[in-house]
């Protein structure tokens, strides 16, 4: 042991590394990253974690999308720093915020210190309370000379040297025993830093606890949003089938209230390092609150706690909006077929560059350059008349057509929707005699629906009845809407874009002809304000638009 000090100095010189460590010791948690609102000159804003600030640009992580974005300083109007959790959720949404917080918690490695060393083992103060398990591996470091700012004297970090890697063989509540698995670079001493090196396990996303069964479809949609947001950000999630089996074995309802002990037991049985759970509480005026908590398996420590107000389907049964009522006519089981051969698209747009579309309100419709999509984000819809479109400039009289596009619904509250299609110059689907054909993703009393909606030059209008479709928010879908002018049949087919899996298809006969000026491709606003709760919103992305036309009639 006498030569250890000299050997240690040689190792430090040969393999030193700089690390920013807390001044009070290895176990003190690093400051949690703060969120800022970056307001741009064009009226848009990002709720983001600021990663780096340079003279000409800001490097930020967009909380809503999980995408790292470079923002030029010249495009920034202002930066509102240290945004509260409540405001961050208000602007970004609960699901993206939770995913960001879980990702941050996942990146925090349990760190402790060496308690004592024997000839055969090393004892550390990391135990069950830190999530340590037998066969886990930890690395041992020596914290050397402290590095301080020459002007202020503030501690900036220290010189750190790697000593050895260990494997845990025994675990107690606040203690673990480990053996060496690598050559020891220098003597391990009491007080040396130890850090867990294994990757974090998956997160278990539990069903929401609800007071009324009528809110089951809303609770399911919330859980799907949470799961999708986590997966998009690379957080492993326990398979739903595995979680369902455990709930069944324990005799638990999937929508019942569970205490922390039960939640902790479930987390251990499915091998999750943490459990994301929550409750949906009914409020007033058609609103409710979702309360979410991320609990650490083993200790029950609350890693994250957050809540969000959402629109509920109803506190009492309400009539469906007119657009969702069944129509008179013959509904056929698949997308409309046509004998027309579509050789080349008359119009294409992939949004890889600014499409220069006509947009009535760029706070609701805008081009996202970093993602190459057309985005829609409508909050407190109370009037309509908003749109984003491209005028193709073709006479649509008597033509067959096929319009294709990709859509990613992001957040859809009750009586709100994300829609796209073809419209006449009026761009208003509520005017009698207006010509339009569109498909929209919406949330109604019956659940999540994909609806085909139309109005033709003969004054016929309606929406073929649809069964609830459990589509997932934050999933890309491919939509094909097709009209056969000879048979007067309009239909739509929706598939999951990445897999080609069919979601739904529906068609209706007796449609058309459409007006000659129905040549505006795009997204139109919705007006269902009397059915919406305050703060209701809908958001989504569109991409890869193609319009195919048959000959003029």
C-alpha positions, 0 to 999 in steps of 0.5 A: 500500500505504501507505493500506492500514492506514487502510482496514483500520481503517475496514473493521474498524469497519464489518464486525467480527465476533466469533469464538472462535479458538485462542490459538495461531493459526488452525491449532490445532484446537478442542477436540473436543466431549465426551459425557456420560451424562444419567441421568433420574429414571425410570431412562432415560439419554441418551448425548449431547453437551451443547450448552447448559446453562441454569438450568432445562434442558439442551440436548443432542444424543442421540448414538443418534438424532441428535436435539436434545433439551431436558431439564428439570433437574427430571427429571435425576438426574445427569450423568456428564461426559467419557464415554470413547469405549468407554462412549459406544459401549457405551451408544449403539452404534458406528454412531450414535457413528461418525455423530456423529464423522463429522459433527463431522469434516465440520464442521471447515473446513481453515484456514491462513494467507496465505504471500505476495501478488503483484500477480496471486495469493495463496499460502497454506499450505493444500495437498493435505494439507488436501484442497484442490483446484483450483477450491476457494474460500477466504475471507480474514480478518484477525484483529484485536484480541484479546479477553480476559477482564477478570478472568482475562486468558484469551483469548476470541477476536478481532475478525475482518474479511472481506477477500476470496474467492479461487479456487484455481488450483494445488495442491502438497503444502503450498501453493496458489495462488489468485486473487481472485474478489471485490472486495478490502475491504482489502489481503491480508497475510502471516499473514491467515487463510484458510478453505475454504468449499466443502461437504465431499464424500461419505464412502465406506463400504467393505465390512468385511474378514472372515476367514471367509465365514460372517460375510459377512451380519453384515459386510453388516449392520454396513455397512448400519447405518453407512450408515443412521446417516450418512444420517440425520445428513445426511452425504453417502454415496457410492452403493453402485453407484458404489463397487462399480464401482470395486472391480470395476475395481480387481479387489478383493474386497468383503470382502478386506483393503485397505491404506491406499494402496488405500483412499486410491486408492478414495477419490480415484476415487469423489470421497470426502473420507474413507473409512470402513473396518473389519475384523470379527475373530472372538473367543471365546464367540461374540463378535467385534470390529468395528474402524472407521477413518475415513481422510482421502483424500489424506493417509491421516490417521486422523480417527476410530478406534473399535471395538465387541464384537458377537455373531456368528452362531456359531463353530461351526454351531448349531441354529436356535431352535425359533421359527425351525423350519419348521412343518407346514401349508399356507403360502400366498404372500401375506397372508391375505385375508378377506371381513370388511369392517373399517369402523373401528379398534377401537383406535388409538395414535400415541404423540403423548402418553404412552399409559400402557401397562402396562410390566413394566420401564421400562428396557426399554420406554418412551415416547419423548416427543421422538419420539412412539414406543414404544421397546424396548431389551433388553440381556442378555435372560436370562429374559423375561416382560417386556412393554409392552401395552394391554388393548383389553378385547374378546372375541376369540373367533371374530373376524377381525382386522387389526393394523397398526403401524410398526416401526423396528428399530435394533440386532439381535444374533444370536438377538435380535429386535424383536416386536409383536402380540396376546397373551393375559393370560399374555403368554408365547409359550412356554407351551403353549396360549397364544394370540398372533399376532406378527411379529418382525424377527430375526437368525439363522444364515441372516441377517436374517429377518422371521417370523410367529409364532402360538399358538392356543387349540387348542394349534397353534403355530409359525413359517412358514419364511422366507427371509433378508430383507435389511431395514435397521436404522434404516428404518421398515417398515409391518406388516399382520397379518391373520387370517380366522376363517372360513378359519383363515388368518393372514398378514403383509405388510411394506412400507417405510413411506416408499416402499410397497416390498414387503419380504415377505409370508407366510401359513399356514392351519389357525390358530385360533380364538384365546382370548377374552382375546387382546386385549392389543396390544403388545410382548412380551419374547423368551427365547432366552438359550441361543442368545445371546452375552453382551451381546446386545441388540435395540432398536427403535421402534413407532408408528401402531398400529391394530386392526380387528375383525370381528364375534364368531363 
